[in-house]
Amino acid sequence: MVTKIWEDLMAHLTSKMAFIGVLVAIAGAPSTVRAQQPPPDVILSNGKIITVDERFTIAQAVAIKGDRIVAVGTNQEIVRLAGPATRRIDLRGRAVTPGLIDNHMHLLRAGTTWQYEVRLDGVESRRQALEMLRAKAAAVAPGEWVYTLGGWAIEQFADDKRPFTRDELDKVAPNNPLFLQASYREAFLNSQAIQKLGVADAPQNAAIVRDAGGKPTGRVLEAGFRQLAGRLPTASGAELEASTRAMFKDLNRMGLTAFGSAGCEADVLPVYQKLAAQGQLNVRVGCITSPAGGGNVDQLLPRIGQMKLFQGDAFLDQIFYGESVYGPLHDPMFIVKSDPKPDQLATWRRIATEIAKAGLPLHVHANLTNTIDGFLDQIEQIHKEYPIKNLRWTLAHVNQLNASHLERMKHLGMYAAVHPWAVINGGINQAVFGDAAYDMAQLRTIQNSGIMWGFGSDGSRANQIQPFTTLWWAVTGKMVGGTKALRETQTIGREDALIAHTRRNAYFLFQENNLGSIQPGKLADLVVLDRDYLMVPVDQIKDTKSVMTMVGGRIVYEAGAEAPTTVAAAK
């Protein structure tokens, strides 16, 4: 079984590498040879091409044929490749980066709720948030739900960090039920939502906050809101496809083009398969999944060896076992300390041993110090019998990863998928973890360790999903709203941060030969930015957006008048 899986993976990568080798040879050949090749379909010139290759080369222009990049260089070198039908796009000095990759987002699930949501990712003002909610409520029919399921926290509002009250939410949405989930910390409901969800009649418990008279205030804590959120309407059928397409547009506007998707839900996956077959899937998806029925370990174990990975393509594939191995050891977000029991770790090891025996890559939720230590103890023992060094086993979230963990992981050839919850949860972290919150996550320590690592969001609920907000946090140490959330000694530079969201993240999708940098032979996933990421004042990094996004050489997003200009075809 191990041999078969790795034959599939190697064939998957080798075929791509062979094709890339041909393209690189063409791009690097003398002009007399290049002249014999078909001209590119598209040329983007007069820009600042931030290639994010191994030398972090800056170029002026890029040529694309079909879905791949065929040449990168100066304006003079690239423009002369144009043929009569080549579309020429004048970047007008704009900066261009590779498409950004999120190595861990609950992507398919997010599409089921997107049409209902008011996304507050990156919103720094409580007043602005209320106006956005008011506008959404006015735009839908009376009685329809308006909600947001995470991606923000009350502590991110620079102007007012008070919890929302039932009365003010009634004024914002007088004719609609309104449900606001703040990360995985708390939720806020208006009167219509309280009535529809039966909150007033619920048994007395600490999760439902009540006033002195026993009336719900509209605030529900984490222990109570998950069940309520599960009763909210979600999109299905034609609505699901429309909701998913709307999400893609927003993600492409943020500069995102590829994802490791934690969970590829069976009832949603057909939408992606349909769009892929039609050539309309505007993001790339690598599924992180595990066999159904995982609650019974004895039933789960034989199913692990039956999993088939790498049967898809660069748009849609199943790439990892994950994100959970054993539910009881799936760390909650806001507990001070985990306490994995010996019997729980033994069960975790039984399952992980089967994953290693089957030769499967693993991407597992691991956040708190004791959990990370416990997992590494088990993996080191598994590795003695079933080596995992080339399987890209990955610890995900890792907000309490430290130098000792990194040394052990490096010896095992493991990866770290860093999902910095502090970008919106920095205030909560400080309340829960105290001064230790300023080392969550230890970016510079991770960067200096030499381990393979990259950024993900763990969105759309636990965290915000805007990649340039994450990059801003990595460089400045500030959470949304400007509060310091990361110790200055743990911040990193702009180049290293961008590499972690592009070239390094390609390894987490097993697409390092196709994605992550702007180089001949790679897929033409790129983003034209509204400002120069490398040069703008540091606090403008978070405001960076795409004016044009391409996936496989196809324009999937344009920002109207701000988009680059198409000039006449070459003569």
C-alpha positions as CSV (number, residue, x, y, z in Angstrom):
1,M,0.0,0.0,0.0
2,V,2.8,2.4,0.9
3,T,4.5,1.7,-2.4
4,K,1.3,2.3,-4.4
5,I,0.6,5.6,-2.8
6,W,4.1,6.9,-3.4
7,E,4.1,5.6,-6.9
8,D,0.9,7.7,-7.4
9,L,2.5,10.7,-5.9
10,M,5.8,10.4,-7.7
11,A,4.0,9.9,-11.0
12,H,1.9,12.9,-10.2
13,L,4.9,15.1,-9.6
14,T,7.2,13.6,-12.2
15,S,4.8,14.2,-15.1
16,K,4.5,17.8,-14.1
17,M,8.3,18.2,-13.7
18,A,8.9,16.8,-17.2
19,F,6.5,19.3,-18.7
20,I,8.0,22.1,-16.7
21,G,11.5,21.1,-17.9
22,V,10.4,21.5,-21.5
23,L,9.0,24.9,-20.8
24,V,12.1,26.0,-18.9
25,A,14.3,24.9,-21.7
26,I,12.2,26.9,-24.2
27,A,12.2,30.0,-22.0
28,G,16.0,29.8,-21.6
29,A,16.8,29.0,-25.2
30,P,18.4,31.5,-27.6
31,S,16.0,33.9,-29.4
32,T,16.4,32.0,-32.7
33,V,15.0,28.9,-31.0
34,R,12.3,30.7,-29.2
35,A,11.2,32.3,-32.4
36,Q,10.2,28.8,-33.6
37,Q,7.9,28.3,-30.6
38,P,4.2,29.5,-30.6
39,P,3.9,33.0,-29.3
40,P,2.5,33.5,-25.8
41,D,-1.2,34.1,-25.3
42,V,-0.7,36.8,-22.8
43,I,2.1,39.2,-21.9
44,L,2.1,41.4,-18.8
45,S,4.7,44.1,-19.0
46,N,5.8,47.4,-17.4
47,G,5.4,46.0,-13.9
48,K,7.3,45.0,-10.8
49,I,7.2,41.2,-10.9
50,I,8.0,39.9,-7.5
51,T,8.8,36.4,-8.5
52,V,9.4,34.9,-5.1
53,D,11.8,32.4,-6.7
54,E,14.8,31.1,-4.7
55,R,16.7,34.4,-5.3
56,F,13.6,36.6,-4.8
57,T,14.2,38.0,-8.3
58,I,12.4,41.2,-9.4
59,A,11.5,41.3,-13.1
60,Q,9.5,43.6,-15.3
61,A,7.3,41.3,-17.5
62,V,5.9,37.8,-17.8
63,A,4.7,35.7,-20.7
64,I,1.9,33.1,-20.5
65,K,1.0,30.3,-22.9
66,G,-2.1,28.3,-22.0
67,D,-2.1,27.9,-18.2
68,R,1.6,28.2,-17.7
69,I,4.3,30.8,-17.5
70,V,6.8,30.5,-20.4
71,A,9.1,33.5,-19.8
72,V,10.0,36.1,-17.1
73,G,12.4,39.0,-17.7
74,T,12.8,42.6,-18.8
75,N,10.2,44.4,-20.9
76,Q,12.4,44.2,-23.9
77,E,13.0,40.4,-23.5
78,I,9.4,39.5,-23.1
79,V,7.6,41.9,-25.4
80,R,9.5,40.7,-28.4
81,L,8.0,37.2,-27.9
82,A,4.5,38.5,-28.7
83,G,2.7,37.3,-31.8
84,P,-0.2,38.9,-33.7
85,A,-2.8,37.4,-31.4
86,T,-1.0,37.9,-28.1
87,R,-2.9,39.9,-25.5
88,R,-0.7,42.5,-24.0
89,I,-1.5,43.9,-20.6
90,D,0.2,47.1,-19.4
91,L,0.7,46.8,-15.6
92,R,1.4,50.5,-15.4
93,G,4.0,50.0,-12.7
94,R,1.9,47.7,-10.5
95,A,3.5,45.0,-8.4
96,V,2.7,41.4,-9.1
97,T,3.1,38.4,-6.8
98,P,2.4,34.7,-7.1
99,G,-1.1,33.8,-6.2
100,L,-1.3,33.5,-2.4
101,I,-1.9,30.1,-0.9
102,D,-3.7,29.3,2.4
103,N,-2.5,26.0,3.7
104,H,-5.5,25.4,6.0
105,M,-9.0,26.9,5.6
106,H,-12.4,25.3,6.1
107,L,-13.2,26.3,2.5
108,L,-16.0,24.1,1.4
109,R,-17.9,24.7,4.7
110,A,-17.5,28.4,4.3
111,G,-19.3,28.4,0.9
112,T,-22.4,27.0,2.5
113,T,-22.9,30.1,4.7
114,W,-21.2,32.8,2.6
115,Q,-24.5,34.3,1.2
116,Y,-25.9,34.9,4.6
117,E,-22.7,36.3,6.2
118,V,-21.5,39.8,6.9
119,R,-17.7,39.2,6.9
120,L,-15.9,41.4,9.4
121,D,-12.4,40.2,8.5
122,G,-10.0,43.1,9.0
123,V,-12.7,45.6,10.1
124,E,-11.2,47.8,12.8
125,S,-14.2,49.9,13.8
126,R,-17.2,48.8,15.8
127,R,-19.2,51.6,14.2
128,Q,-18.3,50.3,10.7
129,A,-19.3,46.8,11.7
130,L,-22.7,48.0,12.8
131,E,-23.2,49.9,9.5
132,M,-22.3,46.8,7.5
133,L,-24.8,44.7,9.5
134,R,-27.4,47.4,9.0
135,A,-26.8,47.5,5.3
136,K,-27.1,43.7,5.0
137,A,-30.4,43.6,6.9
138,A,-31.8,46.4,4.7
139,A,-30.8,44.4,1.6
140,V,-32.6,41.2,2.5
141,A,-36.3,40.4,3.0
142,P,-37.9,40.8,6.5
143,G,-37.5,37.6,8.5
144,E,-34.4,36.4,6.6
145,W,-31.4,35.5,8.6
146,V,-28.3,37.7,8.8
147,Y,-25.3,36.3,10.5
148,T,-21.6,36.1,10.6
149,L,-19.8,32.9,11.7
150,G,-16.4,34.0,13.1
151,G,-13.5,35.6,11.4
152,W,-13.5,38.5,13.9
153,A,-13.4,39.2,17.6
154,I,-14.8,42.2,19.6
155,E,-11.2,43.0,20.7
156,Q,-10.3,44.0,17.2
157,F,-12.4,47.2,17.3
158,A,-10.1,50.1,18.0
159,D,-12.9,52.5,18.7
160,D,-15.0,50.5,21.1
161,K,-14.4,47.0,22.5
162,R,-17.6,46.7,24.4
163,P,-19.7,43.6,23.7
164,F,-22.7,44.1,21.4
165,T,-26.0,44.5,23.2
166,R,-29.3,43.0,22.3
167,D,-30.9,46.5,22.1
168,E,-28.3,47.9,19.7
169,L,-28.6,44.8,17.5
170,D,-32.4,45.2,17.5
171,K,-31.9,48.7,16.1
172,V,-29.5,47.5,13.4
173,A,-31.8,44.7,12.2
174,P,-35.3,45.4,13.5
175,N,-37.0,43.0,11.0
176,N,-34.4,40.2,10.8
177,P,-32.9,37.6,13.1
178,L,-29.2,38.5,13.7
179,F,-26.5,36.1,15.0
180,L,-22.9,37.2,15.4
181,Q,-20.3,34.6,16.2
182,A,-17.0,36.2,17.4
183,S,-14.3,33.7,16.7
184,Y,-14.9,30.7,18.9
185,R,-15.3,32.8,22.0
186,E,-18.8,34.2,22.2
187,A,-21.9,35.1,20.1
188,F,-24.3,38.1,20.1
189,L,-28.0,37.8,19.2
190,N,-30.8,40.3,18.7
191,S,-34.3,39.6,19.9
192,Q,-35.6,37.9,16.8
193,A,-32.7,35.5,16.9
194,I,-33.2,34.8,20.6
195,Q,-36.9,34.0,19.8
196,K,-36.3,31.9,16.7
197,L,-33.6,29.8,18.4
198,G,-35.5,29.4,21.7
199,V,-32.8,30.9,23.8
200,A,-35.1,32.5,26.3
201,D,-36.7,29.1,27.0
202,A,-33.4,27.2,27.2
203,P,-32.4,25.7,30.6
204,Q,-30.5,28.0,32.9
205,N,-26.8,27.6,32.3
206,A,-23.7,29.8,32.4
207,A,-23.3,29.9,28.7
208,I,-26.4,32.0,28.1
209,V,-25.7,35.4,29.8
210,R,-28.8,36.8,31.4
211,D,-29.6,40.1,33.2
212,A,-30.8,40.4,36.8
213,G,-34.3,39.5,35.8
214,G,-33.3,36.3,34.0
215,K,-33.8,37.7,30.5
216,P,-31.1,36.8,27.9
217,T,-28.8,39.7,27.2
218,G,-28.1,38.3,23.7
219,R,-24.6,37.2,24.6
220,V,-23.9,33.5,24.5
221,L,-20.5,32.0,25.4
222,E,-18.7,29.3,23.5
223,A,-20.2,26.4,25.4
224,G,-23.6,27.4,24.2
225,F,-23.4,29.0,20.8
226,R,-22.1,26.0,18.7
227,Q,-25.4,24.2,19.0
228,L,-27.2,27.4,18.1
229,A,-25.0,28.0,15.1
230,G,-25.7,24.5,13.8
231,R,-29.4,25.5,13.5
232,L,-28.8,28.4,11.2
233,P,-29.8,28.1,7.5
234,T,-27.2,27.1,5.0
235,A,-27.2,27.1,1.2
236,S,-28.0,24.1,-0.8
237,G,-28.7,23.2,-4.5
238,A,-28.4,26.1,-6.9
239,E,-28.0,28.5,-3.9
240,L,-24.9,26.6,-2.8
241,E,-23.2,27.1,-6.1
242,A,-24.1,30.8,-6.2
243,S,-22.8,31.2,-2.6
244,T,-19.6,29.4,-3.4
245,R,-19.0,31.4,-6.5
246,A,-19.5,34.6,-4.5
247,M,-17.0,33.4,-2.0
248,F,-14.4,32.7,-4.7
249,K,-14.8,36.2,-6.0
250,D,-14.0,37.6,-2.5
251,L,-11.1,35.3,-2.0
252,N,-9.6,36.2,-5.4
253,R,-10.0,39.9,-4.5
254,M,-7.9,39.1,-1.5
255,G,-5.2,37.6,-3.7
256,L,-5.9,34.0,-2.8
257,T,-5.8,31.3,-5.5
258,A,-5.1,28.0,-3.7
259,F,-6.1,26.3,-0.5
260,G,-5.5,23.3,1.7
261,S,-9.1,22.6,2.6
262,A,-9.7,21.1,6.1
263,G,-12.6,18.9,5.3
264,C,-14.0,18.4,1.8
265,E,-17.6,17.8,2.8
266,A,-19.3,15.1,0.6
267,D,-22.4,17.2,0.1
268,V,-20.5,20.2,-1.1
269,L,-17.7,18.5,-3.1
270,P,-19.9,17.9,-6.2
271,V,-20.1,21.7,-6.7
272,Y,-16.4,21.9,-6.9
273,Q,-16.2,18.9,-9.2
274,K,-18.8,20.4,-11.5
275,L,-17.0,23.8,-11.7
276,A,-13.7,22.1,-12.3
277,A,-15.1,20.1,-15.2
278,Q,-16.5,23.3,-16.7
279,G,-13.2,25.1,-16.3
280,Q,-14.8,27.5,-13.9
281,L,-13.2,26.6,-10.6
282,N,-11.4,29.8,-9.7
283,V,-9.3,28.4,-6.8
284,R,-7.2,25.3,-6.4
285,V,-8.2,22.9,-3.6
286,G,-6.2,20.2,-1.8
287,C,-8.5,18.2,0.5
288,I,-7.4,17.4,4.0
289,T,-9.8,14.5,5.0
290,S,-10.1,11.3,6.8
291,P,-12.4,8.2,6.3
292,A,-16.0,8.6,7.5
293,G,-17.1,7.0,10.7
294,G,-13.9,7.9,12.6
295,G,-15.6,7.8,16.0
296,N,-15.1,4.0,16.3
297,V,-11.4,3.3,16.2
298,D,-11.7,-0.4,15.4
299,Q,-13.9,0.4,12.4
300,L,-11.6,3.3,11.4
301,L,-8.3,1.4,11.3
302,P,-8.9,-0.8,8.3
303,R,-10.3,2.1,6.3
304,I,-7.1,4.1,6.6
305,G,-5.2,1.8,4.3
306,Q,-8.0,2.0,1.8
307,M,-7.6,5.8,1.3
308,K,-6.5,6.9,-2.1
309,L,-4.7,10.2,-2.4
310,F,-3.3,12.1,-5.5
311,Q,-6.0,10.8,-7.8
312,G,-6.9,14.4,-8.9
313,D,-5.1,17.2,-10.6
314,A,-3.7,20.7,-9.8
315,F,-7.3,22.1,-9.4
316,L,-8.9,19.5,-7.1
317,D,-7.2,16.7,-5.3
318,Q,-7.1,14.8,-2.0
319,I,-3.7,15.3,-0.4
320,F,-3.6,14.7,3.4
321,Y,-5.1,12.6,6.1
322,G,-6.5,15.1,8.7
323,E,-7.1,17.3,10.3
324,S,-8.0,15.3,13.4
325,V,-6.5,11.9,14.3
326,Y,-8.4,11.3,17.6
327,G,-11.2,13.7,18.7
328,P,-10.4,13.8,22.4
329,L,-6.9,15.2,21.6
330,H,-8.2,18.0,19.3
331,D,-7.2,21.1,21.4
332,P,-9.9,23.8,22.0
333,M,-8.7,27.3,21.2
334,F,-8.9,29.0,24.6
335,I,-7.8,26.7,27.3
336,V,-4.7,27.5,29.3
337,K,-3.2,24.1,29.2
338,S,-3.9,20.7,27.6
339,D,-3.7,17.5,29.5
340,P,-3.4,14.5,27.1
341,K,-3.9,11.3,29.0
342,P,-1.7,8.2,28.5
343,D,-4.7,6.1,27.2
344,Q,-5.7,8.9,24.8
345,L,-2.2,9.1,23.4
346,A,-2.1,5.4,23.1
347,T,-5.2,5.5,21.0
348,W,-3.8,8.4,19.0
349,R,-0.7,6.3,18.3
350,R,-2.7,3.3,17.1
351,I,-4.4,5.5,14.5
352,A,-1.3,7.4,13.5
353,T,0.7,4.1,13.2
354,E,-1.9,3.0,10.6
355,I,-1.5,6.3,8.8
356,A,2.3,5.8,8.7
357,K,2.0,2.2,7.7
358,A,-0.2,3.2,4.7
359,G,2.4,5.8,3.7
360,L,-0.1,8.7,4.0
361,P,0.8,12.3,4.5
362,L,-0.7,13.6,7.8
363,H,-1.9,17.2,8.6
364,V,-3.0,17.2,12.3
365,H,-4.4,19.8,14.6
366,A,-1.9,20.5,17.3
367,N,-1.8,23.7,19.2
368,L,-0.9,23.6,22.9
369,T,2.5,22.7,24.3
370,N,1.6,19.5,26.1
371,T,-0.4,18.2,23.1
372,I,2.5,18.9,20.7
373,D,4.9,17.2,23.1
374,G,2.6,14.2,23.4
375,F,2.2,13.9,19.6
376,L,5.9,14.1,19.0
377,D,6.6,11.4,21.6
378,Q,4.2,9.1,19.7
379,I,5.6,10.0,16.2
380,E,9.2,9.4,17.3
381,Q,8.2,5.9,18.3
382,I,6.2,5.3,15.1
383,H,9.1,6.6,13.0
384,K,11.3,3.7,14.3
385,E,9.0,1.2,12.7
386,Y,7.4,3.1,9.8
387,P,9.6,6.0,8.8
388,I,7.6,9.2,8.2
389,K,10.5,11.5,7.1
390,N,9.4,11.8,3.5
391,L,5.6,11.8,4.1
392,R,5.3,15.5,4.9
393,W,3.7,14.9,8.3
394,T,2.5,18.3,9.4
395,L,1.5,19.8,12.8
396,A,-1.1,22.5,12.2
397,H,-2.0,25.7,14.1
398,V,1.0,25.3,16.4
399,N,0.5,28.5,18.3
400,Q,2.7,27.2,21.2
401,L,5.4,25.6,19.1
402,N,8.8,26.2,20.6
403,A,12.5,25.6,19.8
404,S,12.5,22.2,21.4
405,H,9.6,21.0,19.3
406,L,11.1,22.4,16.1
407,E,14.4,20.5,16.7
408,R,12.4,17.3,17.1
409,M,10.3,18.0,14.0
410,K,13.3,18.9,11.9
411,H,14.9,15.5,12.7
412,L,11.7,13.8,11.6
413,G,11.4,15.8,8.4
414,M,8.1,17.3,9.6
415,Y,6.4,20.5,8.5
416,A,4.7,23.3,10.5
417,A,1.4,24.8,9.2
418,V,1.3,28.1,11.1
419,H,-2.2,29.5,11.7
420,P,-1.8,32.6,13.8
421,W,-5.0,32.9,15.8
422,A,-3.6,36.1,17.4
423,V,-4.4,38.1,14.2
424,I,-7.9,38.6,15.6
425,N,-7.7,36.8,19.0
426,G,-4.7,38.6,20.4
427,G,-6.8,40.2,23.1
428,I,-8.5,37.0,24.0
429,N,-5.1,35.2,24.1
430,Q,-3.7,37.8,26.5
431,A,-6.7,37.3,28.8
432,V,-6.3,33.5,28.7
433,F,-2.5,33.0,28.5
434,G,-1.1,36.2,30.0
435,D,2.3,37.3,28.9
436,A,2.9,34.0,27.0
437,A,0.3,35.3,24.4
438,Y,3.0,37.5,22.9
439,D,4.9,34.4,21.8
440,M,2.0,32.9,19.9
441,A,3.3,32.0,17.4
442,Q,7.1,32.2,17.6
443,L,7.6,33.2,14.0
444,R,11.2,34.2,14.1
445,T,12.1,31.0,16.0
446,I,10.2,29.0,13.4
447,Q,11.9,30.8,10.5
448,N,15.4,30.4,11.9
449,S,14.9,26.7,12.6
450,G,15.1,25.8,9.0
451,I,12.0,23.7,9.1
452,M,9.5,23.8,6.2
453,W,6.7,26.1,7.3
454,G,3.9,28.2,5.8
455,F,0.9,30.3,6.7
456,G,-2.7,29.3,6.8
457,S,-5.7,31.0,8.3
458,D,-7.8,28.2,9.9
459,G,-10.7,30.4,8.7
460,S,-13.4,31.2,8.2
461,R,-14.5,30.9,11.8
462,A,-11.5,30.6,14.1
463,N,-9.6,33.4,12.3
464,Q,-9.8,36.0,9.6
465,I,-8.8,35.0,6.1
466,Q,-7.2,38.0,4.4
467,P,-3.6,37.0,3.6
468,F,-2.2,40.6,3.6
469,T,-3.6,41.1,7.1
470,T,-1.7,38.0,8.2
471,L,1.5,39.3,6.5
472,W,1.0,42.6,8.3
473,W,0.7,40.8,11.6
474,A,3.8,38.8,10.8
475,V,5.9,42.0,10.1
476,T,4.5,44.3,12.8
477,G,3.2,42.0,15.5
478,K,-0.1,43.9,15.6
479,M,-3.6,42.3,15.6
480,V,-6.5,43.8,13.7
481,G,-7.2,47.2,15.3
482,G,-3.5,47.8,16.1
483,T,-3.1,46.2,19.5
484,K,0.3,44.6,19.9
485,A,-0.2,40.8,19.8
486,L,3.3,39.4,19.0
487,R,6.6,40.1,20.7
488,E,8.9,42.2,18.4
489,T,11.7,39.7,18.7
490,Q,9.3,37.1,17.0
491,T,8.3,39.2,14.0
492,I,9.8,38.5,10.6
493,G,10.6,40.5,7.4
494,R,8.3,41.2,4.5
495,E,10.1,38.8,2.1
496,D,10.1,35.9,4.5
497,A,6.4,36.5,5.3
498,L,5.5,36.5,1.6
499,I,7.5,33.4,0.9
500,A,5.6,31.6,3.7
501,H,2.3,32.5,2.0
502,T,3.4,31.5,-1.5
503,R,6.5,29.4,-2.4
504,R,6.7,27.4,0.9
505,N,3.0,26.9,1.0
506,A,3.2,25.1,-2.4
507,Y,4.9,22.2,-0.6
508,F,1.8,21.9,1.6
509,L,-0.3,21.2,-1.5
510,F,2.4,18.9,-3.1
511,Q,2.5,21.5,-5.9
512,E,6.0,23.0,-5.4
513,N,6.7,22.3,-9.1
514,N,3.6,24.1,-10.2
515,L,2.8,26.9,-7.7
516,G,4.3,29.4,-5.3
517,S,6.6,31.5,-7.6
518,I,6.5,33.2,-10.9
519,Q,8.9,31.1,-13.0
520,P,8.9,29.5,-16.4
521,G,7.1,26.2,-16.4
522,K,4.9,27.0,-13.4
523,L,1.2,27.5,-13.5
524,A,0.2,31.1,-14.2
525,D,-1.4,31.9,-10.8
526,L,-0.6,35.5,-10.1
527,V,-1.9,38.7,-8.4
528,V,-1.6,42.3,-9.6
529,L,-1.6,44.4,-6.5
530,D,-3.0,47.9,-5.8
531,R,0.3,48.9,-4.1
532,D,3.8,47.7,-3.8
533,Y,3.9,45.2,-0.9
534,L,7.7,45.5,-0.5
535,M,7.8,49.3,-0.4
536,V,4.6,50.7,1.1
537,P,4.6,52.0,4.7
538,V,4.4,48.9,6.9
539,D,0.9,49.7,8.2
540,Q,-0.4,49.7,4.6
541,I,0.4,46.1,4.1
542,K,-2.9,45.0,5.6
543,D,-4.8,47.2,3.2
544,T,-3.2,45.6,0.1
545,K,-5.8,44.1,-2.4
546,S,-5.8,42.6,-5.8
547,V,-6.7,44.6,-8.9
548,M,-6.4,41.5,-11.1
549,T,-6.1,37.9,-10.2
550,M,-5.2,35.1,-12.6
551,V,-5.5,31.3,-12.0
552,G,-3.9,29.1,-14.7
553,G,-3.6,32.1,-17.0
554,R,-7.3,32.9,-16.8
555,I,-8.4,36.2,-15.3
556,V,-10.7,35.4,-12.4
557,Y,-11.0,38.8,-10.8
558,E,-10.6,42.4,-12.1
559,A,-11.2,45.6,-10.1
560,G,-12.8,47.7,-12.7
561,A,-10.9,51.0,-13.5
562,E,-8.0,50.0,-11.2
563,A,-7.3,46.9,-13.3
564,P,-4.3,46.8,-15.7
565,T,-4.9,48.0,-19.2
566,T,-5.1,45.7,-22.3
567,V,-3.2,47.3,-25.1
568,A,-3.5,46.5,-28.8
569,A,-2.3,43.1,-29.9
570,A,1.2,43.0,-31.2
571,K,1.7,43.6,-35.0
